Amino acid sequence: MNDEIQRLQTALQAFAQEREWEQFHSPKNLAAALSVEAAELLEHFQWLTEEQSRSLPDAKRDAVAEEVADVFLYLLQLSDKLGIDPLDAARKKLQLNANKYPVERAKGTSKKYSEL
């Protein structure tokens, strides 16, 4: 596992232990919290046009960055609880997606792999 990811997971463990929060950090609860934070991230883009979503004002971008961090931190905690290396999982998933969406069939389309 990447050293930086491991250090961040260790810091998250210490943060939770200091507050006696481990009791609440079951995989189910962490997955639910992750979903809530992802919805809060999405909320910042609600009702924006495509163009507006691509050019956020600095204050909005900072708020989005905080939600990205929340999503990332919960994902790291969930990965830690389940013994999943998130970087390894991401690499494997990228390869699976490359197989599902070969360039010659997927280029320029948003169709799902089963529709290509």
N, C-alpha and C positions, 0 to 999 in steps of 0.2 A: 504494500500500500504506500502511496505517496506520503512523504514525511510531513508535508504541510497539512494534508488532510488528517493524518494521525494526530498531529499537535492540536488541531482544531477540535477533533473529537475528544481528546483528553481534556481540553479546556471546557468543553460542554459538559463532560462528566463531572468535573470539579464544580462548575457553576451549579449544576443540579444537586450535587451532594451537599454543598454548603447550605442550600435552601431546603434540604430534605424533600426534593421533588421527584427522586427516582421512583417512589411509590406510584406516581401518576404516569410514568413514562413507559407504559406497555406499548408493544408494537401497534396495537389497535388505537390507543389514544394518540400516539405520535402520528399515525396515518390520518386520523381525523383532524388533528391540529394542522397538519400539512395541507389538507384539503381546504380548511378554513383560510389559511394564509394565502393559498393560491387564489381563492376567491377574492380576498382583499387586494391582491395584486391586480386581478382582472378589473376590479371596481375602478381603478384609476383610468382605465381605458374605455369604460362604459360611455357610450354616446359620442365618442370622438370619431372623427372621420379617419380614413386610412392615413391621410396626410398629417393630420394633427397627431396621430399616434406615433408618427415617425419623427416629429420635431417637437418634443415636449419642452416647455419652459423649464428653467433650471430647478425651480422649487418643486415642480411636479416630478421631474426626473429624480430628485433627491428622495421624494416620498416613495417613488417606485423602487429605488435602490434599497430602501429599508424593507420593503415587502419582499424583494428578491432575496435579501439576506435572511429574512424569517423563513422563507421557503427552503433555502439552502441549509440553514441550521437544523430545521426539523428533519429534512431529508438525511442529513449526516447523522442525527441522533437515531433515526429509524434504521439506517444502514448499520450503525454500530450495534444496536440491540439485536439485530438479526445476523450479524457477522458477515455482512455483505461489503465488499470493497466497491465503493460507488464508481471509481474510475475504471476498474476492470469491468464492472457491469455495463458502464456506458460504452466502452470499447466493443464489447461483445454485441451490444444492441445496435451499434452503428454498423457492424459487419452484417448482422441479420437484416437490417434495413437496406443495406447495399444489395443484398441478395434478393430481397423482396421488390426493390425498386431499381432494376438495372437502368443505366443511363439511356440506353437505346429505346426503352419503353416508357420511362417515367419523365424524361426531359420535357420541361415546359407544361406539365399537367399536374393538377392537384388531385387526380383520381387516386382512390385507394388501390393498393396492390392487387386486390381481387378483381378490380375493374379494368386493369391494364391489358 
